[in-house]
Amino acid sequence: MQEKRRCLGEQMWLTEIKEDTMRQDRIKWLVVEMVEAFIKDNTKTFTKIAEIVTLGPVMEREPYRKLLSSFIHDLDNSRILDINLLQGLAQLIQSASPGFLVSDDLINVLSFLRTRLEGTHQYSSEHLCHLTLAVSRILDVMADHKIQDLDRVLEHEPLSVVLSGLRGSSDPYLMYQACYAFQALQYVPDDETALQAVLGHSTGVVDILAKISSVMKLDLGSVLEGLEKLQEIAVSTIGIAGTVYEGAGSLLESGQEVLESLKEGLGSGWKKPWYPAVRAAYAFVQAGQLKDLKQLIVKAPCRQDPLFQWGVCQLLGEIAVDTVWAVAVRQQAIYLLGHLYREGQEWGCDESVKAWMLTILNNLGSISDQVINQYALALLQELDSGNTPRTQHPYPLRSRLPFPDSPPILTKVQDIPYMEYELHKLRMQRLKDVQLSIYIAPMAKANLQASDDEVHSLMDKFQEFLASDRQVMLILGDSGAGKSTFNKHLERRLWAEYKRGGPIPLFINLPALERPAKDLMGEQLREHNFSDRQIQELKRHRQFIVICDGYDESQLTVNLHNTNSFNTSRQWKVKLVISCRSQYLGQDYRDRFVPSTDGHYNHSGVELFQEVIIAPFSTEQIKDYVEQYVPLEPRTWRAQDYMDKLTTIPNLMDLVKNPFLLSLALEALPGVVEGKQDLSTIRITRARLYDTFVKHWTNVNKRRLQSNALSTADRIVYNELLDMGFVSKSIDYCTRLALAIFEQQDGNPIVHYIHDKNSWKAQFFGQDAEVRLLRDSSPLTRTGNLHRFLHRSMLEYFLSCAVFDPTLCSQGTFSLSPLSSSS
């Protein structure tokens, strides 16, 4: 009952895993981490080897080949043969998925094993047996037509000689393994393939080989038919009497007879049917078709051959000792051994086979599993009259190493956070956070000098950048032009399209970072709770699409691509997108963004740089925006009502080509036109839109300051302003400054905008009206950084207001229309 519950639990777990791709990926990642940990470990104990080779069937090609190379390297460099490594290597090779092995792998392993066989057989019987068993397993893989490049002169014949030389051993088990390995070698498709070797003896061989190869289809009838025809060909071609297959001779008595009876065939390279029959038996076991295995045992044409019987007995012993099988199945394997011993009329004619059965039972009686060892010992006591010596077989009965109860490698790596899962969590969080209620795809022009009519889709320009070799894309635009909105939409789109292992989108609000010039990536990833170890792994192995928002707000003047050494040796691999206000940059701004190329003179890589300017909204874009705006909440106005007001109020359409100002205008319009019949008279009340803008823009700057990295002094002043009323204090400052400008310039306020790399300045013709305000005790004037920030916001306010009645000059000089008395 307990075993049944365990099986049901495993089935439920497997079902869950099949439906959860993220958990599947975590398991794959854990396998890779375990391989890396094993390779780096200098103390490869039996437990660690048994643990890592168990993963062979579920490995992907790259980690499998790395592990295989590690095993081969360690064995090749060991002075004393490491039996555990040897067993692990054989098991790893047997578990290879199609296409994972190449010819050189197995040929090199065979060459190593042959050399060790030649050098150790005189000194260590146990080592010799393990080496021969490993050779058998490697040749089994090659005989399954996975590898076909074994050179007859360099490897095939020398290995045949070595194996044939083992016939002089007095160890019957070793003799069987040598004979098995020799037959496996005959079935390996060398440069004279199995097909070519047999074609001269029989027509229809292709059909026969097809039948034999149908073992992989696990059809019992086809297997038996193929073995029958192969047996007929072997008997008629080689001329071996049928009595040879009736078990003449005794390995137990002389240790030679069976091998001597096959002497001619052993030395000539003839293939014997018992080998593919044993391979078929193993295939049925691997597929879990134990009923077909029983039928094969009693119906195989070569069932009387002692070597076939030896192979089957060994297989049943391996099932009995293998904890992968249920206890009931293991007991059935032991029972079948006893049944064949007692009642098999065609079994045990050769005494060596019966002796081998008793040896297997004796070995099973010594294992730690009490249920199995007691079952085996009871059967042994029943079968053995006491005349057979109770010798303990020195070689373990196992086809694979047992998985340890306490896996040390898994314990070491399982607590390491899975990178792809961490990225999955970040992806889901960003998709949740980045929600845009309104989005109009912006258009862009090539540079500041290009006409507003020469525009293209900004997203198309980004896709061109992504597909090109360029490394930096600069997005410029006026305040409120939609740079941040596009950046957020771009991030969301990239996350929505993200594929595991692909480029990782990373949105960075530059003003929120303390050291963007030196640690842009690390600082942002730590904000997303990635550990330093994970950050280093991402740095080494992954590519990023980095979206830097607010270059101007962070007061940066450095080239982020160069200061962070992006896309250089052993550094971050990125495609860098940077947005900045057009007004922030001077005439030679490109040096801040164009990547430097390698070389002594550190030349600028203009070909790695792309620039775009966000264009003002067109009438169609304004209409699309309004149609998305109206359904967001209950309103009395329809989209057409808004469009009528926007087109009727003088100069208003020029203002709302800026997306941010469009949003403010739509919010203010119902109140502005309330009760007005003639919209053309609303010119004198436009100040209500300014008031709306000032309130909203002040709130925007309040939020920006909250997320920015302020100095201690600035943070104190900021908190003080919050207590006093941030919005009201800011509006009061801007209002009094506007009034001072108006008064100082005799009602004709002229503002000349000048960019200075350390601050934002407004020069007023006549006297500097700001001087009086700077003597004010307002908290705004006590710290330079905070004051410059709000000073810039005030300028943006004036720049926006100027659009209502523009008289702009090429040098950046413009007039401000007087506000109405209602302002």
C-alpha positions, -999 to +999 in steps of 0.1 A: +000+000+000+028+024+009+045+016-024+013+023-043+009+057-025+045+066-035+039+057-071+007+078-072+025+107-056+052+105-082+026+104-110+008+135-096+041+153-094+050+144-130+016+156-142+021+189-124+055+194-139+043+187-174+018+216-170+042+240-155+069+252-180+086+274-154+092+245-131+105+225-160+129+252-167+140+254-131+147+217-131+168+220-163+187+249-147+193+229-116+208+201-137+232+226-153+242+239-119+248+204-106+270+196-135+290+228-130+294+220-093+304+184-099+331+194-125+346+220-101+346+195-072+380+179-067+367+152-044+345+131-066+332+105-042+311+075-051+280+093-038+285+123-060+293+102-091+261+081-085+241+113-081+253+131-112+251+102-137+215+096-127+208+129-144+221+117-178+188+109-194+173+144-186+203+165-196+204+188-225+233+185-250+257+212-237+258+202-200+258+165-210+289+170-232+307+191-206+301+163-180+312+136-204+344+155-211+350+159-174+347+121-168+370+113-197+396+138-185+395+126-149+399+090-159+426+096-184+446+116-158+442+091-129+472+070-121+452+043-104+420+032-121+390+048-103+363+021-105+336+046-095+345+070-123+346+041-147+312+029-137+298+064-139+313+070-173+297+038-187+263+047-172+265+082-186+273+070-221+244+045-220+220+073-211+230+096-239+202+111-260+204+108-298+229+132-312+247+138-280+276+115-287+301+119-315+325+092-329+356+106-312+340+103-277+336+065-277+366+058-298+388+077-273+371+059-244+376+025-260+413+034-267+417+043-230+400+011-218+420-011-242+453+005-229+442-002-193+432-037-202+466-044-216+483-029-186+463-042-157+451-077-164+482-093-149+478-075-116+441-069-107+413-093-115+387-069-101+400-040-122+401-063-152+365-073-148+353-037-144+372-026-175+358-055-195+323-047-183+328-010-193+340-020-227+308-041-232+286-012-223+304+012-246+303-013-274+266-019-268+260+018-275+281+016-307+263-016-318+230+003-315+242+022-346+248+054-328+285+055-337+298+041-370+334+052-373+355+025-355+386+020-375+393-017-381+431-014-381+436+011-352+409+000-328+387-029-339+414-056-344+436-046-314+406-047-291+396-081-305+430-094-297+429-081-261+394-096-255+404-129-271+434-130-249+412-131-218+401-167-226+429-179-204+412-165-172+400-189-146+372-165-136+340-176-153+324-142-148+353-125-165+352-150-193+315-143-199+321-105-199+350-110-224+329-131-247+300-106-244+323-077-252+338-096-281+304-102-296+294-066-291+325-056-310+315-078-339+282-060-341+297-025-341+294-010-376+330-004-383+344+007-417+333-027-429+297-024-417+276-053-403+255-052-435+285-054-458+301-083-437+270-105-440+257-097-475+280-123-491+264-150-470+227-144-475+201-126-494+174-110-474+199-098-447+185-063-449+151-076-439+167-096-411+186-067-397+154-046-399+137-073-378+165-072-352+165-034-352+128-036-344+139-043-309+136-006-304+099-009-314+096-036-287+075-059-308+080-094-294+069-112-325+092-093-347+121-098-323+116-136-322+112-138-360+144-118-366+164-139-341+151-171-356+164-161-391+196-149-378+201-182-359+195-201-391+220-180-410+246-184-383+243-222-382+243-226-419+270-201-426+294-207-398+288-245-398+285-248-360+266-279-349+234-274-331+248-292-301+270-262-294+238-243-285+227-271-262+251-262-235+280-287-241+308-282-217+310-267-183+325-234-173+325-244-137+345-276-142+372-264-165+366-227-170+374-232-207+349-255-225+322-232-236+348-206-247+368-233-265+337-246-282+333-212-298+370-207-304+367-206-342+339-181-341+356-160-314+387-155-334+371-149-368+347-122-360+315-142-366+284-128-351+264-151-327+226-148-322+228-149-284+242-113-282+213-096-300+189-118-279+205-105-247+202-070-260+166-076-268+161-087-232+176-055-219+154-035-242+123-051-229+134-044-193+141-007-201+106-004-216+091-021-185+077-050-207+085-078-182+059-101-196+076-100-230+109-106-212+096-138-198+084-149-232+117-141-248+135-162-222+115-193-230+111-188-267+143-173-280+160-196-306+193-194-287+177-200-253+199-232-248+231-213-254+249-210-220+261-175-228+225-163-234+215-179-201+244-162-183+233-129-197+196-134-187+207-144-152+228-113-148+199-092-161+175-107-135+201-101-108+204-064-118+166-060-117+165-075-082+192-052-068+179-020-085+159+002-062+143+020-091+120-010-095+091-016-071+098-042-044+073-066-060+090-065-094+124-071-077+109-101-059+095-114-092+130-113-108+143-134-079+114-158-082+120-162-120+156-171-113+144-199-089+118-210-114+144-214-142+167-232-118+141-257-108+118-262-138+135-248-169+141-279-190+164-261-213+182-242-185+210-255-164+222-282-187+255-264-183+264-265-146+281-231-148+247-215-154+233-230-122+264-221-103+260-185-116+223-184-104+233-195-069+261-169-069+236-142-078+213-152-050+241-153-026+251-118-036+215-106-032+214-120+002+242-096+013+226-063+002+212-039+028+176-041+017+162-066+042+130-074+022+151-085-009+180-101+010+157-123+031+137-133+000+169-142-019+184-161+011+152-181+016+152-191-021+190-199-020+184-222+010+156-240-008+176-245-040+211-252-028+216-286-012+249-273+004+272-289-022+279-256-040+305-234-023+291-202-010+315-177-026+308-140-025+310-125-060+334-096-059+316-076-085+284-056-079+252-067-096+240-034-109+234-019-143+235+016-128+248+033-097+222+037-070+209+072-064+221+083-029+196+089-001+212+122+007+223+139-026+252+163-018+253+181-051+216+189-052+217+200-016+245+224-025+228+241-055+191+238-049+190+270-027+205+291-055+177+313-069+168+302-104+177+331-128+149+325-153+123+322-125+136+355-110+133+371-145+098+356-147+088+373-115+103+406-127+084+403-160+051+397-143+057+426-119+066+450-146+037+440-168+014+446-138+031+480-129+033+494-164-003+501-173-010+529-198-046+539-199-040+559-231-013+553-256-009+569-290+020+556-311+044+585-315+059+596-348+095+607-350+118+626-373+155+620-380+170+650-362+162+685-349+166+701-383+142+678-401+108+690-410+078+679-390+063+665-422+092+640-426+081+616-399+081+579-394+068+555-367+090+557-336+084+520-329+095+512-365+127+532-359+133+513-327+129+480-345+154+491-371+178+500-343+173+466-326+180+447-359+211+468-366+246+468-352+240+502-335+244+503-297+228+536-286+195+551-296+188+587-284+152+598-282+147+636-279+116+656-274+101+686-258+087+685-223+055+665-223+062+652-258+056+616-247+092+603-242+085+585-208+052+572-221+068+556-251+096+542-229+071+525-206+051+512-236+083+499-251+093+481-219+058+465-216+059+454-253+094+439-249+084+420-217+052+408-234+073+394-263+101+381-241+113+345-247+134+326-222+170+332-229+164+362-251+174+399-245+161+412-212+143+446-212+154+468-183+136+502-177+157+526-156+145+559-142+179+577-142+171+603-115+163+575-090+199+561-092+228+573-072+257+561-094+243+557-130+276+567-145+295+538-130+271+511-119+240+516-140+230+480-144+240+467-110+222+494-091+190+489-110+191+451-108+197+453-070+165+475-069+148+445-084+162+422-056+188+404-077+217+392-057+253+400-066+259+364-077+229+366-100+240+400-113+274+386-122+257+356-140+235+380-160+266+401-169+284+371-182+257+353-201+228+376-210+219+405-233+198+435-223+177+462-239+183+491-215+157+519-215+171+549-197+144+576-190+151+611-178+187+618-187+181+655-183+163+651-150+193+634-135+215+663-144+239+640-162+266+652-185+285+620-190+283+593-218+266+564-200+276+539-226+313+547-222+315+552-184+298+518-179+321+502-205+291+486-223+297+460-250+334+457-242+352+426-232+337+408-201+312+437-196+275+441-200+260+434-235+233+460-241+213+479-266+209+513-249+179+536-254+182+570-237+155+597-236+162+634-230+145+668-233+157+686-264+161+719-244+186+703-220+213+697-246+237+722-262+249+722-298+276+695-293+254+671-274+262+640-294+295+633-276+274+624-246+258+595-264+279+583-293+298+551-282+336+551-283+352+523-304+382+503-294+416+515-304+445+537-293+427+569-302+394+559-288+375+571-319+338+579-318+316+552-332+291+573-351+279+543-370+269+528-336+246+557-328+210+565-339+190+596-330+153+604-333+131+633-324+095+629-312+073+649-335+042+669-323+009+652-325-009+654-358-047+661-360-054+624-364-033+615-333-051+642-313-084+626-324-072+591-314-061+604-280-095+620-274-113+588-284-093+568-259-097+595-232-135+597-232-143+561-221-120+562-192-147+575-168-183+587-170-185+620-189-212+642-203-191+651-233-185+628-263-153+626-283-168+649-309-177+675-283-140+677-272-128+679-308-153+707-316-140+728-287-103+721-295-108+732-331-130+762-323-111+779-295-084+801-312-048+786-312-058+757-289-049+730-315-014+744-316-010+739-279-024+704-277+000+690-302+020+683-271+005+651-255+009+663-219-007+696-226-035+678-245-043+658-214-045+690-193-066+708-219-091+679-220-095+680-183-099+718-181-121+724-212-155+716-196-150+741-169-135+767-193-164+767-217-191+763-192-220+787-200-202+802-230-221+803-263-195+819-284-162+799-281-143+825-301-146+849-271-128+825-248-094+839-257-094+861-225-101+831-202-073+809-215-055+814-183-077+787-167-058+762-188-025+777-175-038+773-140-046+737-146-012+732-162+007+748-133-012+726-107-006+694-126+030+702-136+038+710-100+024+677-088+044+659-115+076+676-102+066+668-066+065+631-076+098+633-095+115+648-065+101+620-043+117+593-065+150+612-071+182+607-051+183+640-031+211+651-008+204+652+029+199+690+028+176+688-002+155+661+014+151+682+045+138+712+024+116+689+004+099+675+035+096+711+048+078+721+016+055+691+019+045+703+054+039+738+042+020+727+011+043+719-019+018+728-046+007+761-031+042+772-023+055+763-058+026+781-075+031+812-053+068+813-063+060+810-101+032+836-099+054+862-081+083+855-105+060+860-135+046+892-120+081+905-113+092+898-149+061+916-162+067+946-139+104+949-145+100+948-183+072+974-184+044+950-195+064+935-224+081+905-208+108+890-230+125+858-219+158+846-235+165+809-227+202+801-221+215+766-214+243+763-189+257+728-182+255+733-144+221+749-141+190+762-159+189+800-164+164+825-177+178+859-187+153+887-187+160+918-208+163+948-185+168+941-148+169+905-135+136+901-118+146+870-100+171+889-078+144+901-054+129+866-051+162+850-043+164+872-012+131+856-001+133+833+029+113+807+011+127+771+015+129+770-023+159+794-023+179+777+005+194+748-016+208+752-051+198+717-064+162+719-054+159+755-065+173+746-099+149+718-103+119+740-097+135+768-116+136+745-146+099+735-140+090+772-140+108+777-174+089+747-188+058+765-177+067+796-196+078+777-226+045+760-227+026+792-222+045+808-250+029+784-275-004+801-271+009+833-287+043+824-302+066+851-315+096+828-314+130+838-327+157+815-340+180+822-310+154+810-285+140+845-276+102+847-273+074+869-259+051+859-232+015+870-236+002+889-206-022+868-185-057+880-180-067+895-147-084+863-138-050+845-136 
